[in-house]
Structure formats: C-alpha cells, structure tokens
C-alpha cells in the first residue's frame, strides 16, 4: 500500500506542476504551482520535502 500512496502523490504533484511547465505561462504565475506541488509532496511524504516547501514560502 505505501507504493500505491507514493505513486498517487507523485502523479498529483506532476499534475499540480503541469500548468507551470507550459511555455505560455509567465514566470510570475509559475511559482504558486511549484509551491503547491511541494506542499502536497511535503504533506504526504514529509522529510526533506517539508523543509524545501517551508523554504519556498
């Protein structure tokens, strides 16, 4: 079950980052998506990701 959880979180993070990866998005509109993806990963996986998410805020 932990593997399924990790895969689900990874897919969610990629989907959260997808709008930021589009070439038409302005740089000022990218950071909320990056912070949201880091926050999601930190909330589910913890560890170093929590530290990175806190630094990005």
PDB file of N, CA, C and O in Angstrom:
ATOM      1  N   UNK A   1       0.802  -1.205   0.000  1.00  0.00           N
ATOM      2  CA  UNK A   1       0.000   0.000   0.000  1.00  0.00           C
ATOM      3  C   UNK A   1       0.851   1.277   0.000  1.00  0.00           C
ATOM      4  O   UNK A   1       0.444   2.265  -0.611  1.00  0.00           O
ATOM      5  N   UNK A   2       2.015   1.294   0.662  1.00  0.00           N
ATOM      6  CA  UNK A   2       2.833   2.521   0.616  1.00  0.00           C
ATOM      7  C   UNK A   2       3.271   2.878  -0.800  1.00  0.00           C
ATOM      8  O   UNK A   2       3.387   4.056  -1.136  1.00  0.00           O
ATOM      9  N   UNK A   3       3.515   1.872  -1.628  1.00  0.00           N
ATOM     10  CA  UNK A   3       3.920   2.140  -3.014  1.00  0.00           C
ATOM     11  C   UNK A   3       2.790   2.825  -3.774  1.00  0.00           C
ATOM     12  O   UNK A   3       3.031   3.768  -4.528  1.00  0.00           O
ATOM     13  N   UNK A   4       1.578   2.365  -3.582  1.00  0.00           N
ATOM     14  CA  UNK A   4       0.425   2.971  -4.248  1.00  0.00           C
ATOM     15  C   UNK A   4       0.248   4.423  -3.795  1.00  0.00           C
ATOM     16  O   UNK A   4      -0.068   5.295  -4.605  1.00  0.00           O
ATOM     17  N   UNK A   5       0.449   4.674  -2.518  1.00  0.00           N
ATOM     18  CA  UNK A   5       0.347   6.030  -1.983  1.00  0.00           C
ATOM     19  C   UNK A   5       1.415   6.935  -2.603  1.00  0.00           C
ATOM     20  O   UNK A   5       1.119   8.064  -2.994  1.00  0.00           O
ATOM     21  N   UNK A   6       2.635   6.452  -2.693  1.00  0.00           N
ATOM     22  CA  UNK A   6       3.731   7.234  -3.280  1.00  0.00           C
ATOM     23  C   UNK A   6       3.466   7.524  -4.752  1.00  0.00           C
ATOM     24  O   UNK A   6       3.728   8.632  -5.221  1.00  0.00           O
ATOM     25  N   UNK A   7       2.958   6.555  -5.472  1.00  0.00           N
ATOM     26  CA  UNK A   7       2.641   6.756  -6.891  1.00  0.00           C
ATOM     27  C   UNK A   7       1.519   7.782  -7.032  1.00  0.00           C
ATOM     28  O   UNK A   7       1.580   8.655  -7.898  1.00  0.00           O
ATOM     29  N   UNK A   8       0.514   7.682  -6.199  1.00  0.00           N
ATOM     30  CA  UNK A   8      -0.596   8.641  -6.249  1.00  0.00           C
ATOM     31  C   UNK A   8      -0.144  10.061  -5.953  1.00  0.00           C
ATOM     32  O   UNK A   8      -0.558  11.002  -6.629  1.00  0.00           O
ATOM     33  N   UNK A   9       0.700  10.217  -4.950  1.00  0.00           N
ATOM     34  CA  UNK A   9       1.226  11.538  -4.611  1.00  0.00           C
ATOM     35  C   UNK A   9       2.088  12.071  -5.744  1.00  0.00           C
ATOM     36  O   UNK A   9       2.008  13.252  -6.084  1.00  0.00           O
ATOM     37  N   UNK A  10       2.900  11.220  -6.321  1.00  0.00           N
ATOM     38  CA  UNK A  10       3.759  11.650  -7.428  1.00  0.00           C
ATOM     39  C   UNK A  10       2.938  12.129  -8.619  1.00  0.00           C
ATOM     40  O   UNK A  10       3.252  13.155  -9.222  1.00  0.00           O
ATOM     41  N   UNK A  11       1.904  11.397  -8.951  1.00  0.00           N
ATOM     42  CA  UNK A  11       1.025  11.798 -10.056  1.00  0.00           C
ATOM     43  C   UNK A  11       0.347  13.122  -9.731  1.00  0.00           C
ATOM     44  O   UNK A  11       0.248  13.994 -10.595  1.00  0.00           O
ATOM     45  N   UNK A  12      -0.115  13.282  -8.506  1.00  0.00           N
ATOM     46  CA  UNK A  12      -0.745  14.541  -8.100  1.00  0.00           C
ATOM     47  C   UNK A  12       0.211  15.713  -8.187  1.00  0.00           C
ATOM     48  O   UNK A  12      -0.178  16.804  -8.606  1.00  0.00           O
ATOM     49  N   UNK A  13       1.448  15.501  -7.799  1.00  0.00           N
ATOM     50  CA  UNK A  13       2.453  16.574  -7.869  1.00  0.00           C
ATOM     51  C   UNK A  13       2.759  16.954  -9.309  1.00  0.00           C
ATOM     52  O   UNK A  13       2.917  18.134  -9.622  1.00  0.00           O
ATOM     53  N   UNK A  14       2.844  15.968 -10.180  1.00  0.00           N
ATOM     54  CA  UNK A  14       3.084  16.251 -11.595  1.00  0.00           C
ATOM     55  C   UNK A  14       1.913  17.028 -12.179  1.00  0.00           C
ATOM     56  O   UNK A  14       2.113  17.967 -12.950  1.00  0.00           O
ATOM     57  N   UNK A  15       0.704  16.648 -11.820  1.00  0.00           N
ATOM     58  CA  UNK A  15      -0.468  17.379 -12.308  1.00  0.00           C
ATOM     59  C   UNK A  15      -0.506  18.803 -11.757  1.00  0.00           C
ATOM     60  O   UNK A  15      -0.930  19.725 -12.454  1.00  0.00           O
ATOM     61  N   UNK A  16      -0.066  18.987 -10.516  1.00  0.00           N
ATOM     62  CA  UNK A  16      -0.018  20.331  -9.940  1.00  0.00           C
ATOM     63  C   UNK A  16       1.035  21.188 -10.630  1.00  0.00           C
ATOM     64  O   UNK A  16       0.866  22.400 -10.761  1.00  0.00           O
ATOM     65  N   UNK A  17       2.122  20.559 -11.073  1.00  0.00           N
ATOM     66  CA  UNK A  17       3.191  21.289 -11.758  1.00  0.00           C
ATOM     67  C   UNK A  17       2.895  21.527 -13.235  1.00  0.00           C
ATOM     68  O   UNK A  17       3.516  22.397 -13.846  1.00  0.00           O
ATOM     69  N   UNK A  18       1.979  20.790 -13.818  1.00  0.00           N
ATOM     70  CA  UNK A  18       1.727  20.869 -15.255  1.00  0.00           C
ATOM     71  C   UNK A  18       1.481  22.291 -15.754  1.00  0.00           C
ATOM     72  O   UNK A  18       2.064  22.671 -16.769  1.00  0.00           O
ATOM     73  N   UNK A  19       0.646  23.098 -15.090  1.00  0.00           N
ATOM     74  CA  UNK A  19       0.454  24.467 -15.598  1.00  0.00           C
ATOM     75  C   UNK A  19       1.733  25.302 -15.568  1.00  0.00           C
ATOM     76  O   UNK A  19       1.912  26.177 -16.416  1.00  0.00           O
ATOM     77  N   UNK A  20       2.610  25.055 -14.626  1.00  0.00           N
ATOM     78  CA  UNK A  20       3.861  25.806 -14.530  1.00  0.00           C
ATOM     79  C   UNK A  20       4.850  25.410 -15.624  1.00  0.00           C
ATOM     80  O   UNK A  20       5.754  26.181 -15.947  1.00  0.00           O
ATOM     81  N   UNK A  21       4.690  24.234 -16.189  1.00  0.00           N
ATOM     82  CA  UNK A  21       5.611  23.758 -17.209  1.00  0.00           C
ATOM     83  C   UNK A  21       5.221  24.173 -18.626  1.00  0.00           C
ATOM     84  O   UNK A  21       5.989  23.973 -19.567  1.00  0.00           O
ATOM     85  N   UNK A  22       4.047  24.741 -18.776  1.00  0.00           N
ATOM     86  CA  UNK A  22       3.613  25.185 -20.097  1.00  0.00           C
ATOM     87  C   UNK A  22       4.431  26.404 -20.528  1.00  0.00           C
ATOM     88  O   UNK A  22       4.657  27.308 -19.722  1.00  0.00           O
ATOM     89  N   UNK A  23       4.873  26.441 -21.778  1.00  0.00           N
ATOM     90  CA  UNK A  23       5.707  27.567 -22.226  1.00  0.00           C
ATOM     91  C   UNK A  23       4.963  28.904 -22.262  1.00  0.00           C
ATOM     92  O   UNK A  23       5.596  29.959 -22.216  1.00  0.00           O
ATOM     93  N   UNK A  24       3.647  28.874 -22.343  1.00  0.00           N
ATOM     94  CA  UNK A  24       2.886  30.123 -22.443  1.00  0.00           C
ATOM     95  C   UNK A  24       2.671  30.807 -21.092  1.00  0.00           C
ATOM     96  O   UNK A  24       2.194  31.941 -21.045  1.00  0.00           O
ATOM     97  N   UNK A  25       3.013  30.140 -20.008  1.00  0.00           N
ATOM     98  CA  UNK A  25       2.785  30.699 -18.672  1.00  0.00           C
ATOM     99  C   UNK A  25       3.900  31.673 -18.330  1.00  0.00           C
ATOM    100  O   UNK A  25       5.079  31.371 -18.511  1.00  0.00           O
ATOM    101  N   UNK A  26       3.518  32.848 -17.832  1.00  0.00           N
ATOM    102  CA  UNK A  26       4.510  33.842 -17.430  1.00  0.00           C
ATOM    103  C   UNK A  26       5.214  33.383 -16.157  1.00  0.00           C
ATOM    104  O   UNK A  26       4.615  32.696 -15.329  1.00  0.00           O
ATOM    105  N   UNK A  27       6.479  33.759 -15.998  1.00  0.00           N
ATOM    106  CA  UNK A  27       7.247  33.327 -14.809  1.00  0.00           C
ATOM    107  C   UNK A  27       6.587  33.706 -13.483  1.00  0.00           C
ATOM    108  O   UNK A  27       6.712  32.971 -12.504  1.00  0.00           O
ATOM    109  N   UNK A  28       5.889  34.840 -13.437  1.00  0.00           N
ATOM    110  CA  UNK A  28       5.258  35.252 -12.177  1.00  0.00           C
ATOM    111  C   UNK A  28       4.085  34.371 -11.806  1.00  0.00           C
ATOM    112  O   UNK A  28       3.662  34.351 -10.651  1.00  0.00           O
ATOM    113  N   UNK A  29       3.559  33.644 -12.772  1.00  0.00           N
ATOM    114  CA  UNK A  29       2.420  32.762 -12.486  1.00  0.00           C
ATOM    115  C   UNK A  29       2.831  31.310 -12.256  1.00  0.00           C
ATOM    116  O   UNK A  29       1.980  30.452 -12.022  1.00  0.00           O
ATOM    117  N   UNK A  30       4.118  31.040 -12.323  1.00  0.00           N
ATOM    118  CA  UNK A  30       4.593  29.660 -12.149  1.00  0.00           C
ATOM    119  C   UNK A  30       4.788  29.299 -10.688  1.00  0.00           C
ATOM    120  O   UNK A  30       4.513  28.163 -10.302  1.00  0.00           O
ATOM    121  N   UNK A  31       5.252  30.223  -9.867  1.00  0.00           N
ATOM    122  CA  UNK A  31       5.641  29.865  -8.506  1.00  0.00           C
ATOM    123  C   UNK A  31       4.504  29.308  -7.663  1.00  0.00           C
ATOM    124  O   UNK A  31       4.769  28.422  -6.851  1.00  0.00           O
ATOM    125  N   UNK A  32       3.237  29.763  -7.792  1.00  0.00           N
ATOM    126  CA  UNK A  32       2.191  29.142  -6.955  1.00  0.00           C
ATOM    127  C   UNK A  32       2.025  27.647  -7.222  1.00  0.00           C
ATOM    128  O   UNK A  32       1.745  26.874  -6.306  1.00  0.00           O
ATOM    129  N   UNK A  33       2.200  27.247  -8.480  1.00  0.00           N
ATOM    130  CA  UNK A  33       2.058  25.830  -8.812  1.00  0.00           C
ATOM    131  C   UNK A  33       3.214  25.018  -8.230  1.00  0.00           C
ATOM    132  O   UNK A  33       3.020  23.898  -7.757  1.00  0.00           O
ATOM    133  N   UNK A  34       4.408  25.588  -8.267  1.00  0.00           N
ATOM    134  CA  UNK A  34       5.573  24.898  -7.703  1.00  0.00           C
ATOM    135  C   UNK A  34       5.413  24.748  -6.197  1.00  0.00           C
ATOM    136  O   UNK A  34       5.679  23.679  -5.646  1.00  0.00           O
ATOM    137  N   UNK A  35       4.979  25.815  -5.526  1.00  0.00           N
ATOM    138  CA  UNK A  35       4.780  25.765  -4.071  1.00  0.00           C
ATOM    139  C   UNK A  35       3.667  24.778  -3.716  1.00  0.00           C
ATOM    140  O   UNK A  35       3.772  24.045  -2.733  1.00  0.00           O
ATOM    141  N   UNK A  36       2.610  24.762  -4.515  1.00  0.00           N
ATOM    142  CA  UNK A  36       1.511  23.832  -4.251  1.00  0.00           C
ATOM    143  C   UNK A  36       1.989  22.380  -4.382  1.00  0.00           C
ATOM    144  O   UNK A  36       1.645  21.538  -3.553  1.00  0.00           O
ATOM    145  N   UNK A  37       2.774  22.091  -5.411  1.00  0.00           N
ATOM    146  CA  UNK A  37       3.279  20.728  -5.601  1.00  0.00           C
ATOM    147  C   UNK A  37       4.224  20.336  -4.469  1.00  0.00           C
ATOM    148  O   UNK A  37       4.159  19.211  -3.973  1.00  0.00           O
ATOM    149  N   UNK A  38       5.105  21.254  -4.053  1.00  0.00           N
ATOM    150  CA  UNK A  38       5.997  20.952  -2.931  1.00  0.00           C
ATOM    151  C   UNK A  38       5.211  20.747  -1.643  1.00  0.00           C
ATOM    152  O   UNK A  38       5.522  19.857  -0.852  1.00  0.00           O
ATOM    153  N   UNK A  39       4.201  21.568  -1.440  1.00  0.00           N
ATOM    154  CA  UNK A  39       3.373  21.419  -0.240  1.00  0.00           C
ATOM    155  C   UNK A  39       2.626  20.098  -0.215  1.00  0.00           C
ATOM    156  O   UNK A  39       2.514  19.452   0.827  1.00  0.00           O
ATOM    157  N   UNK A  40       2.118  19.708  -1.370  1.00  0.00           N
ATOM    158  CA  UNK A  40       1.428  18.417  -1.459  1.00  0.00           C
ATOM    159  C   UNK A  40       2.381  17.268  -1.149  1.00  0.00           C
ATOM    160  O   UNK A  40       2.052  16.359  -0.386  1.00  0.00           O
ATOM    161  N   UNK A  41       3.560  17.323  -1.747  1.00  0.00           N
ATOM    162  CA  UNK A  41       4.536  16.265  -1.511  1.00  0.00           C
ATOM    163  C   UNK A  41       4.990  16.265  -0.063  1.00  0.00           C
ATOM    164  O   UNK A  41       5.158  15.202   0.535  1.00  0.00           O
ATOM    165  N   UNK A  42       5.189  17.436   0.503  1.00  0.00           N
ATOM    166  CA  UNK A  42       5.631  17.518   1.900  1.00  0.00           C
ATOM    167  C   UNK A  42       4.571  16.976   2.846  1.00  0.00           C
ATOM    168  O   UNK A  42       4.884  16.274   3.808  1.00  0.00           O
ATOM    169  N   UNK A  43       3.319  17.305   2.568  1.00  0.00           N
ATOM    170  CA  UNK A  43       2.238  16.829   3.423  1.00  0.00           C
ATOM    171  C   UNK A  43       2.078  15.323   3.397  1.00  0.00           C
ATOM    172  O   UNK A  43       1.715  14.713   4.403  1.00  0.00           O
ATOM    173  N   UNK A  44       2.345  14.730   2.259  1.00  0.00           N
ATOM    174  CA  UNK A  44       2.161  13.290   2.136  1.00  0.00           C
ATOM    175  C   UNK A  44       3.420  12.488   2.409  1.00  0.00           C
ATOM    176  O   UNK A  44       3.350  11.400   2.980  1.00  0.00           O
ATOM    177  N   UNK A  45       4.560  13.007   2.011  1.00  0.00           N
ATOM    178  CA  UNK A  45       5.791  12.229   2.101  1.00  0.00           C
ATOM    179  C   UNK A  45       6.729  12.712   3.204  1.00  0.00           C
ATOM    180  O   UNK A  45       7.567  11.946   3.679  1.00  0.00           O
ATOM    181  N   UNK A  46       6.599  13.981   3.619  1.00  0.00           N
ATOM    182  CA  UNK A  46       7.407  14.523   4.714  1.00  0.00           C
ATOM    183  C   UNK A  46       8.888  14.605   4.380  1.00  0.00           C
ATOM    184  O   UNK A  46       9.272  14.676   3.213  1.00  0.00           O
ATOM    185  N   UNK A  47       9.711  14.593   5.421  1.00  0.00           N
ATOM    186  CA  UNK A  47      11.160  14.591   5.253  1.00  0.00           C
ATOM    187  C   UNK A  47      11.707  15.860   4.645  1.00  0.00           C
ATOM    188  O   UNK A  47      11.293  16.962   5.004  1.00  0.00           O
ATOM    189  N   UNK A  48      12.632  15.706   3.731  1.00  0.00           N
ATOM    190  CA  UNK A  48      13.314  16.823   3.088  1.00  0.00           C
ATOM    191  C   UNK A  48      12.336  17.694   2.315  1.00  0.00           C
ATOM    192  O   UNK A  48      12.546  18.901   2.202  1.00  0.00           O
ATOM    193  N   UNK A  49      11.277  17.109   1.786  1.00  0.00           N
ATOM    194  CA  UNK A  49      10.306  17.885   1.019  1.00  0.00           C
ATOM    195  C   UNK A  49       9.608  18.920   1.895  1.00  0.00           C
ATOM    196  O   UNK A  49       9.292  20.011   1.422  1.00  0.00           O
ATOM    197  N   UNK A  50       9.365  18.598   3.157  1.00  0.00           N
ATOM    198  CA  UNK A  50       8.757  19.567   4.069  1.00  0.00           C
ATOM    199  C   UNK A  50       9.682  20.763   4.263  1.00  0.00           C
ATOM    200  O   UNK A  50       9.221  21.904   4.301  1.00  0.00           O
ATOM    201  N   UNK A  51      10.962  20.515   4.384  1.00  0.00           N
ATOM    202  CA  UNK A  51      11.952  21.585   4.540  1.00  0.00           C
ATOM    203  C   UNK A  51      11.997  22.457   3.288  1.00  0.00           C
ATOM    204  O   UNK A  51      12.042  23.683   3.392  1.00  0.00           O
ATOM    205  N   UNK A  52      11.985  21.842   2.112  1.00  0.00           N
ATOM    206  CA  UNK A  52      12.024  22.588   0.853  1.00  0.00           C
ATOM    207  C   UNK A  52      10.755  23.417   0.675  1.00  0.00           C
ATOM    208  O   UNK A  52      10.825  24.553   0.204  1.00  0.00           O
ATOM    209  N   UNK A  53       9.612  22.875   1.038  1.00  0.00           N
ATOM    210  CA  UNK A  53       8.357  23.613   0.914  1.00  0.00           C
ATOM    211  C   UNK A  53       8.347  24.811   1.855  1.00  0.00           C
ATOM    212  O   UNK A  53       7.883  25.887   1.478  1.00  0.00           O
ATOM    213  N   UNK A  54       8.850  24.640   3.070  1.00  0.00           N
ATOM    214  CA  UNK A  54       8.900  25.752   4.019  1.00  0.00           C
ATOM    215  C   UNK A  54       9.848  26.835   3.528  1.00  0.00           C
ATOM    216  O   UNK A  54       9.555  28.019   3.693  1.00  0.00           O
ATOM    217  N   UNK A  55      10.956  26.472   2.939  1.00  0.00           N
ATOM    218  CA  UNK A  55      11.894  27.456   2.406  1.00  0.00           C
ATOM    219  C   UNK A  55      11.308  28.223   1.230  1.00  0.00           C
ATOM    220  O   UNK A  55      11.568  29.417   1.075  1.00  0.00           O
ATOM    221  N   UNK A  56      10.528  27.555   0.409  1.00  0.00           N
ATOM    222  CA  UNK A  56       9.963  28.209  -0.769  1.00  0.00           C
ATOM    223  C   UNK A  56       8.889  29.221  -0.401  1.00  0.00           C
ATOM    224  O   UNK A  56       8.615  30.145  -1.167  1.00  0.00           O
ATOM    225  N   UNK A  57       8.280  29.052   0.768  1.00  0.00           N
ATOM    226  CA  UNK A  57       7.274  30.018   1.195  1.00  0.00           C
ATOM    227  C   UNK A  57       7.946  31.252   1.722  1.00  0.00           C
ATOM    228  O   UNK A  57       7.270  32.194   2.135  1.00  0.00           O
TER     229      UNK A  57
END
